[in-house]
Amino acid sequence: MEKFNYLPLLLLISLLPCNGFMIKHILMESESPPPATSPELKIEVKRVALSIFSGIITGFIAAILVAAIIRCFVHYINRPPILKGPVVFSPKIDPKTLRLALENENHIIGSSPNGTYYRTALDNGLNIAVKRLEPFEIGSPQTQSKALKRKLQQELQVLAALRHRHLMSLRAYVRESDRFSLVYDYMPTGSLEDAMNKVRLNQLQMGWDVRLRIAVGIIKALKFLHFESNSCILHYNLKPSNVMLDVEFEPKLADCGLANLMPKLYRSSNGYNAPESSQSCRYTDKSDVFSFGVILGVLLTGRDPLDPFFGESASGGSLGRWLRHLQQAGEAQQALDKSILGQEVEEDEMLMVVRIAVVCMSDLPEDRPSSDELVPMLSRLHSF
């Protein structure tokens, strides 16, 4: 049986108009349409992208805020408590013994507008010097009072950790309800101010070698505070009453930084303040250098910077201006202390120190040398 050929029939069907249209329509529907790019779709894509970006930024900011809150909370929890009673840094002192000794302030060795100094002895025979600071201001809110006490306590702990040959070591402190008492080693010679007062009254002879050694010790202590401690520590109140002398007249600085912690107790001008500290309340290491320059002037001349002599117009109004005027006139030797000129001293050496003192007392801080520059200047004048 012959096989029927369907090809002619299919060709005939394909030529019919109706079926051709249907086949063309089917073929056109089978093709995939091009993707739509309407403006509405672009706007929608931008909105989605903006939402995602805003979410990321918001989450990042929220994470930072949460971390900051947690950090503040941890800092608040871990902050040191305000300790009561004796806080002792020296193993030589027992807190109970110290408490008993502080109740017997039987020998006052000095006083100042910001506190009283007295000597007392412990049960083990150790003599200590105690500086009892004036009470805190009562009118401040309780939170501010606590913050002040906590800050003072933290700073005293930093100062107690300082160790240098020419620094007074803070042995302990006692916090009471409204005041602090600071405990130091007792210095039988007293302060540089005490020594210079005795010199003026002819009760003590202090040669140039001793005075220069004192100056070198002071500037070495300042260099340590300014450049060699963990952070730059400023004295803020450098003057002869804060320079203690041991039995060999080796100087030791006391009260480092206390004027910054309790500025209301140290407001009065004492003749040793740098101009910028009183005019613009700006204090730097160069301000300490200015105070050191005044101390140099005192050691050279024997005069107190608050001497009425410096109120006269002929003196220039201050120790520094008086020395500068004499130096420029070539008459600096007239300023030197007459009590040491009769001894075997190098007058040229003293005149060199006059020039150093004058530049330290420059009105502009940038014109003054730094403490690390002053150490070799003075050390090479004499071997220590």
The 8 nearest C-alpha neighbors of each residue, nearest first, counted from 0:
[[1, 2, 3, 4, 5, 6, 7, 8],
 [2, 0, 3, 4, 5, 6, 7, 8],
 [1, 3, 4, 0, 5, 6, 7, 8],
 [2, 4, 1, 5, 0, 6, 7, 8],
 [3, 5, 6, 2, 7, 8, 1, 9],
 [6, 4, 8, 7, 3, 9, 10, 2],
 [5, 7, 9, 8, 4, 10, 11, 3],
 [8, 6, 10, 9, 5, 11, 4, 12],
 [9, 7, 11, 6, 10, 5, 12, 4],
 [8, 10, 12, 6, 11, 7, 13, 5],
 [11, 9, 13, 7, 8, 12, 6, 14],
 [10, 12, 8, 14, 9, 13, 7, 15],
 [13, 11, 9, 14, 10, 15, 8, 18],
 [12, 14, 10, 11, 15, 19, 9, 18],
 [13, 15, 11, 12, 16, 10, 19, 18],
 [14, 16, 13, 12, 18, 17, 19, 11],
 [17, 15, 19, 18, 20, 14, 13, 21],
 [18, 16, 20, 19, 15, 21, 22, 14],
 [17, 19, 21, 20, 15, 16, 22, 13],
 [20, 18, 22, 16, 21, 17, 13, 23],
 [19, 21, 23, 17, 18, 22, 24, 16],
 [22, 20, 24, 18, 19, 23, 25, 17],
 [21, 23, 25, 19, 24, 20, 18, 26],
 [24, 22, 26, 20, 25, 21, 19, 27],
 [23, 25, 21, 27, 22, 26, 20, 28],
 [26, 24, 22, 28, 23, 27, 21, 29],
 [25, 27, 23, 29, 24, 28, 22, 30],
 [26, 28, 24, 29, 25, 30, 23, 22],
 [29, 27, 25, 30, 26, 24, 31, 23],
 [28, 30, 26, 27, 25, 31, 24, 32],
 [29, 31, 28, 27, 32, 26, 25, 33],
 [32, 30, 29, 33, 28, 27, 34, 26],
 [31, 33, 30, 34, 35, 28, 29, 27],
 [32, 34, 35, 31, 36, 30, 37, 28],
 [35, 33, 36, 32, 31, 37, 40, 30],
 [34, 36, 37, 33, 40, 32, 38, 39],
 [37, 35, 34, 40, 38, 41, 39, 33],
 [36, 38, 39, 40, 35, 41, 42, 34],
 [39, 37, 41, 40, 42, 36, 43, 35],
 [40, 38, 42, 37, 41, 43, 36, 44],
 [41, 39, 43, 38, 42, 37, 44, 36],
 [42, 40, 44, 38, 43, 39, 45, 37],
 [43, 41, 45, 39, 40, 44, 46, 38],
 [42, 44, 40, 46, 41, 45, 39, 47],
 [43, 45, 41, 47, 46, 42, 48, 40],
 [46, 44, 48, 42, 43, 47, 49, 41],
 [47, 45, 43, 49, 44, 48, 50, 42],
 [46, 48, 50, 44, 45, 49, 51, 43],
 [49, 47, 45, 51, 50, 46, 52, 44],
 [50, 48, 52, 46, 51, 47, 53, 45],
 [49, 51, 47, 53, 48, 52, 46, 54],
 [50, 52, 54, 48, 49, 53, 47, 55],
 [53, 51, 49, 55, 54, 50, 48, 56],
 [54, 52, 50, 56, 55, 51, 57, 49],
 [53, 55, 57, 51, 52, 56, 58, 50],
 [54, 56, 52, 58, 53, 57, 59, 51],
 [57, 55, 59, 53, 58, 54, 60, 52],
 [58, 56, 54, 60, 59, 55, 53, 61],
 [57, 59, 61, 55, 56, 60, 54, 62],
 [58, 60, 56, 62, 57, 61, 55, 63],
 [61, 59, 63, 57, 62, 58, 56, 64],
 [60, 62, 58, 64, 63, 59, 57, 65],
 [61, 63, 59, 65, 60, 64, 58, 66],
 [64, 62, 66, 60, 61, 65, 67, 59],
 [65, 63, 67, 61, 66, 62, 68, 60],
 [64, 66, 68, 62, 67, 63, 61, 69],
 [65, 67, 63, 69, 64, 68, 70, 62],
 [68, 66, 70, 64, 65, 69, 63, 71],
 [69, 67, 65, 71, 70, 66, 72, 64],
 [70, 68, 72, 66, 67, 71, 73, 65],
 [69, 71, 67, 73, 72, 68, 74, 66],
 [72, 70, 74, 68, 73, 69, 75, 67],
 [71, 73, 75, 69, 74, 70, 68, 76],
 [72, 74, 76, 70, 75, 71, 77, 69],
 [75, 73, 71, 77, 72, 76, 78, 70],
 [76, 74, 72, 78, 73, 77, 71, 70],
 [75, 77, 73, 74, 78, 72, 71, 79],
 [78, 76, 74, 75, 73, 79, 72, 80],
 [79, 77, 75, 76, 74, 80, 73, 149],
 [80, 78, 77, 81, 149, 153, 82, 76],
 [81, 79, 82, 78, 149, 77, 83, 152],
 [80, 82, 149, 79, 83, 148, 152, 145],
 [83, 81, 80, 84, 174, 86, 152, 85],
 [84, 82, 174, 81, 175, 85, 173, 86],
 [83, 85, 173, 174, 86, 82, 175, 98],
 [86, 84, 173, 94, 172, 87, 83, 98],
 [85, 87, 172, 171, 173, 84, 88, 94],
 [86, 88, 171, 89, 85, 170, 94, 172],
 [89, 87, 170, 171, 90, 86, 159, 169],
 [88, 90, 170, 91, 87, 92, 171, 169],
 [91, 89, 92, 88, 93, 87, 170, 94],
 [92, 90, 89, 93, 125, 123, 88, 170],
 [93, 91, 90, 89, 94, 97, 87, 96],
 [92, 94, 96, 95, 97, 91, 90, 87],
 [95, 93, 97, 96, 85, 98, 92, 87],
 [96, 94, 98, 97, 93, 99, 85, 100],
 [97, 95, 93, 99, 98, 94, 100, 121],
 [98, 96, 94, 100, 95, 99, 93, 101],
 [97, 99, 95, 101, 96, 100, 94, 102],
 [98, 100, 96, 97, 102, 101, 95, 103],
 [99, 101, 97, 102, 98, 103, 121, 96],
 [102, 100, 98, 103, 99, 104, 97, 119],
 [101, 103, 100, 99, 104, 98, 97, 105],
 [104, 102, 101, 105, 100, 119, 99, 106],
 [105, 103, 106, 101, 102, 117, 119, 118],
 [104, 106, 103, 107, 119, 118, 117, 102],
 [105, 107, 118, 117, 104, 108, 119, 103],
 [108, 106, 117, 109, 116, 118, 105, 104],
 [107, 109, 117, 116, 106, 118, 110, 115],
 [110, 108, 116, 107, 115, 117, 111, 114],
 [109, 111, 115, 116, 114, 112, 108, 107],
 [110, 112, 113, 114, 115, 109, 116, 240],
 [113, 111, 114, 110, 264, 265, 133, 115],
 [114, 112, 264, 111, 133, 132, 265, 115],
 [115, 113, 132, 133, 131, 111, 112, 110],
 [114, 116, 110, 131, 130, 109, 111, 117],
 [117, 115, 130, 109, 108, 129, 110, 107],
 [116, 118, 107, 108, 106, 129, 128, 104],
 [119, 117, 128, 106, 127, 107, 129, 108],
 [118, 120, 127, 126, 104, 100, 128, 117],
 [119, 121, 126, 125, 124, 127, 100, 122],
 [120, 122, 125, 124, 123, 100, 96, 126],
 [121, 123, 124, 96, 120, 125, 100, 97],
 [122, 124, 121, 125, 120, 92, 91, 96],
 [123, 125, 121, 122, 120, 126, 127, 119],
 [126, 124, 121, 120, 123, 127, 122, 91],
 [127, 125, 120, 185, 119, 124, 121, 128],
 [128, 126, 185, 184, 119, 183, 118, 120],
 [127, 129, 185, 118, 183, 184, 182, 117],
 [130, 128, 182, 117, 181, 116, 131, 118],
 [129, 131, 116, 181, 180, 115, 132, 114],
 [130, 132, 180, 115, 114, 179, 129, 181],
 [133, 131, 114, 179, 113, 180, 178, 130],
 [132, 134, 114, 113, 178, 131, 135, 264],
 [135, 133, 178, 177, 132, 136, 179, 137],
 [134, 136, 177, 178, 137, 133, 144, 132],
 [137, 135, 138, 139, 134, 177, 144, 263],
 [136, 138, 139, 135, 177, 134, 144, 140],
 [139, 137, 136, 140, 141, 135, 144, 143],
 [138, 140, 137, 144, 143, 136, 141, 142],
 [141, 139, 143, 142, 144, 138, 137, 145],
 [140, 142, 144, 143, 145, 139, 146, 138],
 [143, 141, 145, 144, 140, 146, 139, 147],
 [142, 144, 146, 140, 145, 141, 147, 139],
 [143, 145, 141, 147, 142, 146, 148, 140],
 [146, 144, 148, 142, 147, 143, 149, 141],
 [145, 147, 143, 149, 144, 148, 150, 142],
 [148, 146, 144, 150, 145, 149, 151, 143],
 [147, 149, 151, 145, 150, 146, 152, 144],
 [148, 150, 152, 146, 151, 147, 81, 145],
 [151, 149, 153, 147, 152, 148, 146, 154],
 [150, 152, 148, 154, 149, 153, 147, 155],
 [151, 153, 149, 155, 150, 154, 148, 156],
 [152, 154, 150, 156, 155, 151, 149, 157],
 [155, 153, 157, 151, 156, 152, 150, 158],
 [154, 156, 158, 152, 157, 153, 159, 151],
 [155, 157, 159, 153, 154, 158, 152, 160],
 [158, 156, 154, 155, 160, 159, 153, 161],
 [157, 159, 155, 160, 161, 156, 154, 169],
 [158, 160, 169, 156, 157, 161, 155, 168],
 [159, 161, 157, 158, 162, 156, 169, 168],
 [162, 160, 158, 159, 163, 157, 168, 228],
 [161, 163, 160, 168, 166, 164, 159, 167],
 [164, 162, 166, 165, 161, 220, 223, 167],
 [163, 165, 166, 162, 251, 220, 167, 216],
 [164, 166, 251, 220, 163, 250, 216, 252],
 [167, 165, 251, 252, 163, 164, 168, 220],
 [166, 168, 253, 251, 252, 169, 165, 183],
 [169, 167, 170, 166, 183, 159, 162, 161],
 [168, 170, 159, 183, 171, 182, 167, 158],
 [171, 169, 89, 88, 183, 182, 168, 87],
 [172, 170, 87, 182, 88, 86, 169, 181],
 [171, 173, 181, 86, 180, 182, 85, 174],
 [172, 174, 85, 180, 84, 179, 86, 175],
 [175, 173, 179, 83, 84, 178, 180, 172],
 [174, 176, 178, 177, 179, 173, 83, 84],
 [175, 177, 178, 174, 83, 179, 134, 135],
 [176, 178, 134, 135, 175, 179, 174, 137],
 [179, 177, 134, 175, 135, 132, 174, 176],
 [180, 178, 174, 132, 173, 175, 131, 181],
 [179, 181, 131, 173, 172, 130, 132, 129],
 [182, 180, 172, 130, 129, 171, 131, 179],
 [181, 183, 129, 171, 170, 172, 128, 169],
 [184, 182, 128, 169, 170, 127, 168, 185],
 [185, 183, 127, 128, 186, 126, 182, 168],
 [184, 186, 127, 128, 126, 187, 183, 118],
 [185, 187, 245, 189, 188, 244, 184, 243],
 [188, 186, 189, 185, 245, 246, 244, 190],
 [189, 187, 186, 244, 245, 246, 190, 248],
 [190, 188, 187, 186, 243, 244, 193, 191],
 [189, 191, 243, 193, 192, 240, 242, 244],
 [190, 192, 239, 194, 193, 242, 243, 240],
 [191, 193, 239, 240, 195, 190, 194, 196],
 [194, 192, 190, 196, 191, 195, 189, 197],
 [193, 195, 191, 197, 192, 196, 198, 190],
 [196, 194, 198, 192, 197, 193, 191, 199],
 [197, 195, 199, 193, 198, 194, 192, 200],
 [198, 196, 202, 200, 194, 195, 203, 199],
 [199, 197, 203, 195, 201, 200, 196, 202],
 [198, 200, 196, 197, 201, 195, 301, 202],
 [199, 201, 197, 198, 202, 196, 203, 195],
 [202, 200, 198, 199, 203, 197, 204, 196],
 [201, 203, 197, 200, 198, 204, 199, 196],
 [204, 202, 198, 197, 201, 205, 194, 200],
 [205, 203, 198, 206, 202, 201, 338, 197],
 [204, 206, 209, 203, 207, 210, 198, 339],
 [205, 207, 209, 208, 339, 204, 210, 342],
 [206, 208, 210, 209, 211, 339, 205, 344],
 [209, 207, 211, 210, 206, 212, 381, 344],
 [208, 210, 212, 207, 206, 211, 213, 205],
 [211, 209, 207, 213, 212, 208, 298, 214],
 [210, 212, 214, 208, 213, 209, 207, 215],
 [211, 213, 209, 215, 210, 214, 208, 216],
 [212, 214, 210, 216, 211, 215, 250, 209],
 [215, 213, 211, 217, 212, 216, 210, 218],
 [216, 214, 212, 218, 217, 213, 219, 211],
 [215, 217, 213, 219, 214, 218, 250, 165],
 [216, 218, 220, 214, 219, 215, 213, 221],
 [217, 219, 221, 215, 220, 216, 222, 374],
 [220, 218, 222, 216, 221, 217, 215, 374],
 [219, 221, 223, 217, 218, 222, 165, 216],
 [222, 220, 218, 224, 223, 219, 225, 370],
 [221, 223, 219, 370, 225, 371, 220, 224],
 [222, 224, 227, 220, 221, 226, 225, 228],
 [223, 225, 232, 221, 222, 228, 226, 231],
 [226, 224, 231, 222, 232, 223, 221, 227],
 [225, 227, 223, 222, 224, 228, 231, 371],
 [226, 228, 223, 224, 225, 229, 222, 231],
 [229, 227, 230, 224, 223, 226, 231, 225],
 [230, 228, 227, 231, 226, 232, 224, 225],
 [231, 229, 228, 232, 225, 226, 227, 224],
 [230, 232, 225, 224, 226, 228, 233, 229],
 [233, 231, 224, 225, 230, 234, 256, 228],
 [234, 232, 235, 256, 284, 231, 225, 224],
 [233, 235, 255, 256, 236, 237, 287, 232],
 [236, 234, 233, 258, 256, 237, 259, 287],
 [237, 235, 234, 258, 238, 255, 256, 272],
 [236, 238, 290, 234, 235, 241, 287, 291],
 [237, 239, 241, 240, 236, 271, 290, 294],
 [240, 238, 192, 191, 242, 241, 190, 294],
 [239, 241, 192, 190, 242, 238, 191, 243],
 [242, 240, 253, 239, 238, 252, 243, 237],
 [243, 241, 252, 239, 190, 191, 240, 251],
 [242, 244, 190, 251, 250, 189, 191, 241],
 [245, 243, 250, 248, 249, 190, 188, 189],
 [246, 244, 248, 186, 247, 249, 188, 187],
 [245, 247, 248, 188, 187, 244, 249, 186],
 [246, 248, 245, 249, 244, 188, 250, 209],
 [249, 247, 244, 245, 246, 250, 213, 209],
 [248, 250, 244, 245, 247, 213, 251, 216],
 [251, 249, 244, 243, 213, 165, 216, 242],
 [250, 252, 165, 166, 243, 167, 242, 244],
 [253, 251, 166, 242, 167, 241, 165, 243],
 [252, 254, 241, 167, 255, 242, 251, 166],
 [255, 253, 257, 256, 241, 252, 234, 236],
 [256, 254, 234, 253, 257, 233, 252, 235],
 [255, 257, 234, 259, 258, 235, 233, 254],
 [256, 258, 260, 259, 254, 255, 261, 235],
 [259, 257, 262, 261, 256, 260, 265, 235],
 [260, 258, 257, 262, 256, 261, 235, 234],
 [259, 261, 257, 258, 262, 151, 256, 150],
 [260, 262, 258, 259, 263, 264, 257, 265],
 [263, 261, 258, 265, 264, 259, 260, 266],
 [264, 262, 265, 261, 266, 258, 113, 267],
 [263, 265, 113, 262, 261, 266, 112, 258],
 [266, 264, 262, 263, 258, 267, 113, 261],
 [267, 265, 263, 264, 262, 268, 258, 277],
 [266, 268, 265, 269, 264, 112, 263, 270],
 [267, 269, 270, 266, 272, 271, 277, 265],
 [268, 270, 271, 267, 272, 305, 304, 238],
 [271, 269, 304, 272, 268, 305, 293, 317],
 [270, 272, 290, 269, 293, 238, 273, 237],
 [273, 271, 270, 290, 274, 268, 276, 269],
 [272, 274, 286, 276, 275, 289, 290, 271],
 [275, 273, 276, 277, 278, 272, 362, 363],
 [274, 276, 278, 279, 277, 273, 281, 280],
 [277, 275, 280, 281, 282, 273, 274, 278],
 [276, 278, 280, 275, 274, 279, 273, 272],
 [279, 277, 275, 276, 280, 274, 281, 273],
 [278, 280, 281, 275, 277, 276, 274, 282],
 [281, 279, 276, 277, 278, 275, 282, 274],
 [282, 280, 276, 279, 275, 283, 277, 278],
 [281, 283, 276, 286, 280, 275, 284, 235],
 [284, 282, 286, 285, 281, 287, 233, 364],
 [283, 285, 287, 286, 233, 288, 225, 282],
 [284, 286, 288, 283, 287, 364, 289, 369],
 [287, 285, 289, 283, 288, 284, 273, 282],
 [286, 288, 290, 284, 285, 289, 291, 235],
 [287, 289, 285, 291, 286, 290, 359, 292],
 [290, 288, 360, 292, 286, 359, 291, 287],
 [291, 289, 271, 287, 293, 292, 288, 237],
 [290, 292, 288, 294, 289, 293, 295, 287],
 [293, 291, 356, 359, 295, 289, 290, 294],
 [292, 294, 296, 290, 295, 291, 271, 297],
 [295, 293, 297, 291, 296, 292, 298, 290],
 [296, 294, 292, 298, 293, 297, 356, 299],
 [295, 297, 293, 299, 294, 298, 300, 356],
 [296, 298, 294, 301, 300, 295, 299, 302],
 [297, 299, 295, 296, 301, 300, 210, 294],
 [300, 298, 296, 297, 335, 301, 336, 295],
 [299, 301, 336, 335, 302, 297, 334, 298],
 [300, 302, 297, 336, 298, 299, 303, 195],
 [303, 301, 300, 297, 304, 306, 296, 298],
 [302, 304, 306, 305, 297, 301, 318, 300],
 [305, 303, 306, 270, 318, 302, 317, 309],
 [306, 304, 303, 270, 307, 309, 269, 308],
 [305, 307, 308, 303, 304, 309, 302, 310],
 [308, 306, 310, 309, 305, 311, 304, 303],
 [307, 309, 306, 310, 311, 314, 305, 316],
 [310, 308, 316, 317, 314, 307, 311, 306],
 [309, 311, 316, 307, 308, 312, 317, 314],
 [310, 312, 309, 313, 314, 308, 316, 315],
 [311, 313, 315, 314, 316, 310, 309, 308],
 [312, 314, 311, 315, 316, 321, 309, 310],
 [315, 313, 321, 309, 312, 316, 311, 317],
 [316, 314, 320, 321, 312, 313, 317, 309],
 [315, 317, 309, 310, 314, 312, 311, 320],
 [318, 316, 309, 320, 319, 315, 321, 304],
 [317, 319, 321, 320, 304, 322, 309, 296],
 [318, 320, 322, 317, 321, 360, 357, 323],
 [321, 319, 323, 315, 317, 322, 318, 324],
 [320, 322, 314, 318, 324, 315, 319, 323],
 [321, 323, 325, 319, 324, 320, 326, 318],
 [324, 322, 320, 326, 321, 325, 357, 319],
 [323, 325, 321, 327, 322, 326, 320, 328],
 [326, 324, 331, 330, 328, 322, 327, 323],
 [327, 325, 331, 329, 323, 328, 324, 330],
 [326, 328, 324, 329, 325, 323, 330, 331],
 [327, 329, 325, 326, 330, 324, 331, 323],
 [330, 328, 326, 327, 331, 325, 332, 324],
 [329, 331, 325, 328, 332, 326, 333, 327],
 [332, 330, 326, 325, 333, 334, 329, 322],
 [331, 333, 334, 335, 330, 350, 346, 329],
 [334, 332, 331, 335, 330, 325, 336, 337],
 [333, 335, 332, 331, 300, 336, 322, 325],
 [336, 334, 300, 332, 299, 333, 337, 331],
 [335, 337, 300, 338, 301, 339, 299, 334],
 [336, 338, 340, 339, 335, 341, 300, 334],
 [339, 337, 336, 340, 341, 342, 204, 206],
 [340, 338, 342, 341, 337, 206, 336, 207],
 [341, 339, 337, 342, 338, 336, 344, 335],
 [340, 342, 339, 338, 343, 337, 344, 336],
 [343, 341, 339, 340, 344, 206, 338, 207],
 [344, 342, 341, 345, 340, 339, 346, 207],
 [345, 343, 342, 346, 340, 207, 339, 341],
 [344, 346, 348, 347, 349, 343, 207, 340],
 [345, 347, 349, 348, 344, 350, 340, 332],
 [348, 346, 350, 345, 349, 351, 352, 344],
 [347, 349, 351, 345, 346, 350, 352, 380],
 [348, 350, 352, 346, 351, 347, 353, 345],
 [351, 349, 353, 347, 352, 348, 346, 354],
 [352, 350, 348, 354, 349, 353, 347, 355],
 [351, 353, 355, 349, 350, 354, 356, 348],
 [354, 352, 350, 356, 351, 355, 357, 349],
 [355, 353, 357, 351, 352, 356, 358, 350],
 [356, 354, 352, 358, 353, 357, 359, 351],
 [357, 355, 292, 353, 359, 354, 358, 295],
 [358, 356, 354, 360, 359, 355, 323, 319],
 [357, 359, 361, 360, 355, 356, 367, 354],
 [360, 358, 292, 367, 356, 289, 357, 361],
 [361, 359, 289, 357, 358, 292, 319, 356],
 [362, 360, 358, 363, 359, 367, 366, 357],
 [361, 363, 360, 364, 274, 366, 273, 275],
 [362, 364, 365, 361, 366, 367, 275, 274],
 [365, 363, 366, 367, 285, 362, 361, 286],
 [364, 366, 367, 363, 285, 368, 361, 362],
 [367, 365, 364, 363, 361, 368, 358, 362],
 [366, 368, 359, 364, 365, 358, 361, 369],
 [369, 367, 372, 359, 373, 370, 366, 358],
 [370, 368, 372, 371, 373, 285, 367, 288],
 [369, 371, 373, 222, 372, 218, 221, 374],
 [372, 370, 222, 373, 369, 374, 375, 226],
 [373, 371, 369, 370, 374, 368, 375, 376],
 [372, 374, 376, 370, 371, 375, 377, 369],
 [373, 375, 376, 371, 377, 372, 378, 218],
 [376, 374, 378, 377, 373, 379, 372, 371],
 [377, 375, 373, 374, 378, 379, 372, 380],
 [378, 376, 380, 375, 379, 374, 373, 215],
 [379, 377, 375, 380, 381, 376, 374, 382],
 [378, 380, 381, 377, 375, 376, 382, 374],
 [381, 379, 378, 377, 348, 382, 376, 375],
 [380, 382, 379, 378, 383, 377, 211, 208],
 [381, 383, 378, 379, 380, 212, 377, 208],
 [382, 381, 378, 212, 215, 379, 216, 380]]
